[in-house]
Amino acid sequence: MSSQPEAEGFSGRLPPQDLDAEQSVLGAMLLSDTACSEATEGLKAEDFSRGGHGGIFAARPAPSPGS
């Protein structure tokens, strides 16, 4: 029996994780207001597998006016 909570739809297995993709999203958000807007439309902090990445995502600055 596993000590980790069962992820819905994954029968006790961890969902797929791609730390390189998470880092790429966060980097793009720092460089581009457009990327930031697009990322925030489809992602939540909880979507990141590494807690620190979710924290960075949640602490993002607001896009610049007129973006």
Helices and strands as residue ranges (DSSP letters): H 19-31, H 33-42, G 45-47, H 51-58
